[in-house]
Amino acid sequence: MTYVPPAELVGNAIDAGASKVLLSTRDTLVRAILGGAVLSIAAAFAVTVSVTTGVPLLGAVLFPVGFIVLYLLGFDLLTGVFVLAPLAWLDKRPGVTLGGVLRNWGLVFLGNFIGAFTVAVLMAVVVTFGFSEAPNAVGEAIGHIGEGRTVGYAEQGAAGMLTLFVRGVLCNWMVATGVILAMISKDVIGKVVAMWMPIMLFFFMGFEHSIVNMFLFPSGLLLGGDFTLVDYLIWNEIPTVLGNLVGGLAFVGIPLYLTYGRQRAPRARRPRRNTDGVLRPARAASAEAERDLRSSATV
């Protein structure tokens, strides 16, 4: 499998961010809608596996399938562009402005929600036989997820809000790592393996992903979950989006850009002044220092 070193990897991520910011409105929306829809199908799949097998870890192991499919097809998620678009702005790529970054985020958010909500409606039809019966076991599980991760946080007050925000931060630390790692290999198998690990981790740990929640919580409302739209927005979606933004930038985008994206030429060594006041070339001074080190070493 091929390997792309970190400096080149970050350069590729900056290129990807610039292309997303400069993409047309139509293409951005189409790719975001499909990205939200594919990830939602994967979330429904993971919940189904967990419920039918009774092994939540198995659902987490298989959930990354959706992320991999949408990445390989070039679809977009808000959690990904939270990291890629600012990298292009920080690098001062031609045509990339702060307004363009915000526009990209807004369009991807809208597209992801349309895709996720569409799948939520379709899955609600499936688990209720066209709303003619009570939700099956999978539908009930989705409804309870929505209750626990809205009303459950609200019951804890400020501590619940802090926990929710931190889970959003940790989530996009892992998801953004998966987005970047997908570029660390040039072959499909390498990309799949690199993406799989952090995505599996975030899902099993129960971290909060704003796009997955765009599917789970509307589904819960459609399936009779005991929470409201306001509960969903205030006690999940809005804090999760903010946490995802902070996590992706603070733990992935900005650190990688600072250490790899702004490579500087190594500074020339300054000549060293000898004890007799004579300036010596840096190389000679370095060689002398090395000889001194050898002579002082003990066996």
C-alpha positions in Angstrom: 0.0 0.0 0.0 1.2 3.5 -0.8 2.0 6.0 2.0 1.8 9.8 1.7 4.0 11.6 4.2 2.4 14.2 6.5 3.7 17.3 4.8 2.3 16.1 1.4 -0.8 14.9 3.1 -1.6 18.4 4.5 -0.9 19.9 1.1 -3.5 17.5 -0.4 -6.0 18.5 2.4 -5.5 22.2 1.6 -6.1 21.5 -2.1 -9.3 19.6 -1.2 -10.5 22.4 1.0 -9.9 25.0 -1.8 -11.8 22.9 -4.3 -14.8 22.6 -1.9 -15.0 26.3 -1.2 -14.9 27.1 -4.9 -17.4 24.4 -5.9 -20.7 25.6 -7.4 -23.9 25.9 -5.3 -25.6 23.1 -7.2 -22.7 20.6 -6.9 -22.1 21.5 -3.2 -25.8 20.8 -2.4 -26.0 17.6 -4.4 -22.9 16.2 -2.8 -24.0 17.2 0.7 -27.5 15.7 0.2 -26.0 12.4 -0.9 -23.4 12.5 1.9 -26.0 13.0 4.6 -28.2 10.3 3.1 -25.5 7.7 2.8 -24.3 8.3 6.4 -27.8 8.1 7.6 -28.3 4.7 5.9 -25.1 3.6 7.6 -26.4 4.8 11.0 -29.7 2.9 10.5 -27.7 -0.2 9.5 -25.5 0.1 12.6 -28.5 0.4 14.9 -30.2 -2.6 13.2 -27.1 -4.7 13.6 -26.8 -3.7 17.3 -30.5 -4.4 18.0 -30.8 -7.7 16.1 -27.5 -9.2 17.4 -27.4 -7.6 20.8 -23.7 -6.7 20.2 -23.3 -2.9 20.0 -19.6 -3.3 19.1 -20.5 -5.1 15.9 -22.7 -2.2 14.9 -19.7 0.2 15.5 -17.4 -2.0 13.6 -19.7 -1.9 10.5 -20.8 1.7 10.7 -17.7 3.1 8.9 -19.0 1.4 5.7 -21.2 4.5 5.1 -18.4 6.9 5.7 -16.1 5.1 3.3 -18.7 4.9 0.6 -19.5 8.6 0.7 -15.8 9.6 0.8 -14.9 7.4 -2.2 -17.7 8.9 -4.1 -16.6 12.5 -3.2 -19.7 13.4 -1.2 -19.5 16.0 1.6 -20.2 16.1 5.3 -20.3 19.2 7.5 -17.8 17.6 9.9 -15.3 17.2 7.1 -15.6 20.7 5.6 -15.3 22.2 9.1 -11.6 21.2 8.7 -10.8 21.2 5.0 -12.3 24.6 4.1 -10.5 26.6 6.8 -7.1 25.1 5.8 -7.4 26.6 2.3 -8.3 30.0 3.9 -5.4 29.8 6.3 -3.1 29.0 3.3 -4.5 32.0 1.5 -5.5 30.1 -1.6 -6.6 32.3 -4.5 -10.4 32.9 -4.4 -10.8 31.4 -0.9 -12.3 33.9 1.4 -13.8 33.7 4.9 -17.2 34.4 3.3 -16.6 31.5 0.9 -15.8 29.2 3.8 -19.0 30.2 5.7 -21.0 29.8 2.5 -19.6 26.3 2.0 -20.5 25.4 5.6 -24.0 26.7 5.2 -24.7 24.8 2.0 -23.3 21.6 3.3 -25.3 21.9 6.5 -28.5 22.4 4.5 -27.7 19.5 2.1 -26.7 17.1 4.9 -30.0 17.9 6.7 -32.1 17.3 3.5 -30.4 14.0 2.9 -30.6 12.8 6.5 -34.2 13.8 6.9 -35.2 12.1 3.7 -33.7 8.8 5.0 -35.3 9.4 8.4 -38.8 9.5 6.7 -38.0 6.5 4.5 -36.8 4.4 7.5 -39.8 5.4 9.5 -42.0 4.0 6.8 -39.9 0.8 6.8 -40.0 0.2 10.6 -43.8 0.9 10.9 -45.0 -0.7 7.6 -46.0 2.6 6.2 -47.1 4.0 9.6 -49.8 1.3 9.9 -48.2 -0.4 12.9 -46.2 0.5 16.0 -42.4 0.7 15.4 -40.5 -2.5 15.4 -37.6 -3.2 17.7 -35.2 -1.1 15.6 -37.7 1.8 15.5 -38.1 1.7 19.3 -34.3 1.7 19.7 -34.0 4.8 17.5 -36.8 6.6 19.5 -35.1 5.8 22.8 -31.7 7.1 21.5 -33.4 10.5 20.8 -34.9 10.6 24.3 -31.7 9.8 26.1 -29.5 12.2 24.1 -31.8 15.2 24.5 -34.0 15.0 27.6 -31.2 13.0 29.3 -28.8 15.9 28.8 -31.4 18.5 29.8 -32.0 16.7 33.1 -28.4 17.4 34.0 -28.6 21.1 33.3 -25.2 22.8 32.7 -23.3 19.6 33.4 -25.3 17.9 30.7 -24.7 20.8 28.2 -21.0 20.6 28.9 -20.9 16.8 28.4 -22.8 17.2 25.1 -20.4 19.8 23.9 -17.3 17.8 24.8 -18.7 14.7 23.1 -19.2 16.8 20.0 -15.5 17.9 20.3 -14.2 14.4 20.7 -16.4 13.1 17.9 -15.0 15.4 15.2 -11.5 15.0 16.5 -11.9 11.4 15.4 -14.0 12.0 12.3 -11.7 14.8 11.0 -8.8 12.5 11.6 -10.5 9.9 9.4 -11.1 12.6 6.7 -7.4 13.5 6.7 -6.2 9.9 7.0 -8.2 9.0 3.9 -5.6 11.0 1.9 -2.6 9.2 3.5 -2.8 6.4 0.9 -3.3 6.5 -2.9 -5.0 3.1 -3.2 -8.5 2.1 -2.1 -7.5 -0.5 0.5 -5.1 1.9 2.2 -7.8 4.6 2.3 -10.4 2.2 3.7 -8.2 0.9 6.5 -7.0 4.4 7.5 -10.6 5.8 7.6 -12.1 2.8 9.4 -10.3 3.1 12.7 -11.2 6.6 14.0 -14.8 6.3 12.6 -15.4 3.0 14.4 -14.0 4.6 17.6 -16.3 7.6 17.7 -19.4 5.6 17.0 -18.8 3.0 19.7 -17.8 5.6 22.3 -21.2 7.4 21.8 -19.7 10.7 20.8 -22.0 13.2 19.2 -22.0 13.6 15.4 -24.2 16.4 14.0 -25.0 14.6 10.8 -25.8 11.3 12.3 -28.0 13.2 14.7 -29.8 14.8 11.8 -31.1 11.3 11.1 -31.5 9.8 14.5 -33.5 12.6 16.1 -36.0 13.4 13.4 -36.5 9.6 13.1 -37.2 9.5 16.9 -39.7 12.3 16.5 -41.4 10.5 13.7 -41.5 7.3 15.7 -43.0 8.7 18.8 -39.9 9.5 20.9 -40.7 11.4 24.1 -38.9 14.7 23.3 -39.7 17.8 21.2 -38.1 19.6 18.2 -36.9 22.3 20.6 -35.3 19.6 22.8 -33.5 18.3 19.7 -32.2 21.7 18.6 -31.2 23.1 22.0 -30.1 19.9 23.8 -28.3 18.3 20.9 -28.0 19.7 17.4 -26.7 23.2 18.1 -24.2 22.3 20.8 -23.1 19.3 18.8 -22.4 21.4 15.7 -20.3 23.8 17.8 -18.5 21.0 19.4 -17.8 19.4 16.1 -16.4 22.7 14.8 -14.1 23.1 17.7 -12.9 19.5 17.8 -12.1 19.4 14.1 -10.2 22.7 14.1 -8.5 22.6 17.5 -7.3 18.9 17.4 -6.8 18.3 13.7 -6.9 21.2 11.2 -4.9 23.9 13.0 -2.2 21.7 14.6 -1.5 19.9 11.3 -1.4 23.2 9.4 1.0 24.7 12.0 3.5 21.9 11.9 3.3 20.7 8.3 1.4 23.3 6.3 3.8 26.1 6.9 7.1 24.5 6.4 10.0 26.9 6.5 13.5 26.6 5.1 15.8 25.6 7.9 17.6 28.5 9.4 21.3 28.8 8.6 23.5 28.3 11.6 25.2 31.4 12.9 29.1 31.3 12.9 30.5 30.5 16.3 33.1 32.8 17.9 36.2 30.9 19.1 37.8 31.6 22.4 40.5 33.6 20.6 37.9 35.9 19.1 38.1 34.4 15.6 34.8 33.6 13.8 34.7 30.1 12.5 32.3 28.7 9.8 29.2 27.0 11.2 30.2 23.6 9.7 33.6 23.8 11.2 32.2 24.8 14.6 29.7 21.9 14.4 32.5 19.5 13.5 34.5 20.6 16.4 31.6 20.3 18.8 31.1 16.7 17.6 34.7 15.9 18.2 34.5 17.4 21.7 31.4 15.3 22.4 33.2 12.1 21.2 36.3 12.9 23.4 34.2 13.4 26.5 32.1 10.3 26.0 32.7 7.3 28.4 32.6 3.7 27.5 
